[in-house]
Amino acid sequence: MTRGAWIGCGLAFALAGCGDTGAPPPTQGAFSPSYAGIETRLLDGDLVRFRVAMAGARDVADVEAYARCAAAQYALIRGFGFARHVRTNVDQAGGIWRGDAVYTISSALPRGLKTIDAEVAVRDCGAQGIPTI
């Protein structure tokens, strides 16, 4: 075989893997979390702590979303329209993800970058299937 033929075969072999095979791309399984509860504790005035637990989280963001949904619903229950994220710590052990979050709640839009409009957030949580308090 000539050098040109080898190059042509190599190119043809390389391109063979590039075509559309018609098969769907592989997936990593459907997201099916199990929400294991919310614990709420008023720390001081408008400062509230939320402890959440869940199994099946994809990552830290899923646990943070669960705590955010709890905070939004809590604000509405207490007659407030807004919440502001202070901090969230997340741990995972034995397949259970736990979040420990602190939020402030208020009737007016608080200062800061991580503010939540409680009504909008609760509606979004429902659309995503994330339970609230």
Summary of the structure (lengths in Angstrom):
residues: 133
radius of gyration: 23.8
end to end distance: 73.0
largest distance: 83.5
contacts: 357
relative contact order: 0.17
helix: 32%
strand: 35%
